[in-house]
Amino acid sequence: GYGLEVPRTSTLLFVLSWDTEASDADLHVTDSDSFRDAGSEHGGDAGDIADGLGPEAFIVDDDVADHYHLWVGFRSWGGAGAGLGKVEIVEHDGQGNLRFEDRPFVIMTDGAVADLGAMTPSVRARL
């Protein structure tokens, strides 16, 4: 092999990317347990990209909640009239199996929020 090891625990990854340079988009994830930013208890984020394109990521690698809700907020489009993007959800069951889901969005106003809905992790049952 290549000397790589597959993680043996379930993980859940949310990745935000968008198409507009010099813009500031933010990924917000709330969970079923705390109803606040999941970064406070159930994972961590990979930083805030404030000058365009992303990606911003949120990783849950220890205590996967029953449900999550996703929002994307835009502070500024940097002069563009509209922005396109997506949040990709990646689930790993801890046994090498992956599941992918894309949640696309279009936002046309500075300060707007796109509600990308709820999701129930399939990895939860395998913990």
C-alpha positions as CSV (number, residue, x, y, z in Angstrom):
1,G,0.0,0.0,0.0
2,Y,0.7,3.6,0.2
3,G,1.1,3.7,4.0
4,L,-2.2,5.5,4.5
5,E,-4.6,4.4,7.2
6,V,-8.4,4.8,6.9
7,P,-9.9,6.4,10.0
8,R,-11.7,3.8,12.2
9,T,-14.3,6.3,13.6
10,S,-17.3,7.9,11.9
11,T,-16.8,11.4,10.6
12,L,-19.1,14.0,9.1
13,L,-17.7,16.9,7.0
14,F,-19.6,20.0,5.7
15,V,-17.7,22.0,3.0
16,L,-18.8,25.4,1.7
17,S,-17.5,26.7,-1.6
18,W,-18.7,29.6,-3.8
19,D,-17.9,31.2,-7.1
20,T,-17.2,34.9,-6.3
21,E,-13.8,36.3,-5.4
22,A,-13.5,39.1,-2.9
23,S,-16.6,37.9,-1.1
24,D,-17.3,36.7,2.4
25,A,-19.6,33.7,2.9
26,D,-20.0,31.9,6.2
27,L,-21.1,28.3,6.9
28,H,-23.4,27.9,9.9
29,V,-24.2,24.4,11.3
30,T,-26.6,23.9,14.3
31,D,-27.1,20.5,15.8
32,S,-30.1,18.7,17.4
33,D,-28.5,18.7,20.9
34,S,-27.5,22.4,21.4
35,F,-29.3,24.5,18.8
36,R,-26.2,26.7,18.5
37,D,-23.1,26.7,16.3
38,A,-22.0,23.1,16.4
39,G,-18.4,24.2,16.7
40,S,-19.0,24.8,20.3
41,E,-19.6,21.2,21.2
42,H,-19.7,18.8,18.3
43,G,-16.7,19.3,16.0
44,G,-14.6,22.1,14.7
45,D,-14.2,24.4,11.8
46,A,-11.3,24.8,9.4
47,G,-11.2,28.6,9.5
48,D,-13.1,31.6,8.2
49,I,-12.3,32.5,4.6
50,A,-13.2,36.2,4.2
51,D,-11.9,37.1,0.7
52,G,-13.6,34.7,-1.7
53,L,-14.1,31.2,-3.0
54,G,-13.6,29.2,0.2
55,P,-13.6,26.5,1.1
56,E,-14.9,26.7,4.6
57,A,-15.2,23.4,6.4
58,F,-16.8,22.0,9.5
59,I,-15.8,18.6,10.8
60,V,-17.6,16.4,13.2
61,D,-15.3,13.5,14.2
62,D,-16.3,12.4,17.6
63,D,-19.9,12.9,18.7
64,V,-22.3,13.0,15.7
65,A,-25.6,14.5,16.6
66,D,-29.0,13.1,15.6
67,H,-29.8,16.1,13.2
68,Y,-28.1,19.1,11.8
69,H,-29.4,22.2,10.1
70,L,-27.3,24.2,7.5
71,W,-27.3,27.9,6.6
72,V,-25.0,30.0,4.5
73,G,-24.7,33.7,5.2
74,F,-23.2,36.3,3.0
75,R,-21.7,39.4,4.5
76,S,-20.5,40.8,1.1
77,W,-20.5,39.8,-2.5
78,G,-17.6,42.1,-3.3
79,G,-19.3,43.9,-6.2
80,A,-20.9,40.8,-7.9
81,G,-24.6,40.8,-8.5
82,A,-25.2,37.3,-7.4
83,G,-23.3,34.3,-6.1
84,L,-23.5,30.6,-6.6
85,G,-22.2,27.9,-4.4
86,K,-22.8,24.7,-2.6
87,V,-22.3,22.9,0.7
88,E,-21.0,19.4,0.2
89,I,-21.8,16.9,2.9
90,V,-19.3,13.9,3.2
91,E,-20.1,11.1,5.6
92,H,-17.5,8.3,6.5
93,D,-18.9,5.4,8.4
94,G,-15.5,4.4,10.0
95,Q,-15.3,1.3,7.8
96,G,-14.1,3.0,4.6
97,N,-17.5,3.7,3.1
98,L,-18.3,7.2,2.0
99,R,-21.6,9.0,1.2
100,F,-21.8,12.4,-0.6
101,E,-24.6,15.0,-0.9
102,D,-24.5,18.4,-2.5
103,R,-26.7,21.4,-1.4
104,P,-26.5,24.1,-4.0
105,F,-27.6,27.7,-3.5
106,V,-28.0,31.2,-5.2
107,I,-27.9,34.4,-3.2
108,M,-28.5,37.8,-4.8
109,T,-28.3,40.2,-1.8
110,D,-25.5,41.2,0.5
111,G,-26.4,40.1,4.1
112,A,-28.7,37.4,2.9
113,V,-29.0,33.9,4.4
114,A,-29.6,30.7,2.4
115,D,-31.4,28.0,4.5
116,L,-30.1,24.7,3.1
117,G,-32.3,22.6,5.4
118,A,-31.9,19.8,7.8
119,M,-30.0,16.6,7.5
120,T,-29.9,13.3,9.5
121,P,-26.5,11.7,9.4
122,S,-26.4,8.1,8.3
123,V,-23.1,7.6,10.2
124,R,-24.9,8.0,13.5
125,A,-26.2,4.5,13.5
126,R,-22.7,3.1,13.0
127,L,-21.0,4.7,16.0
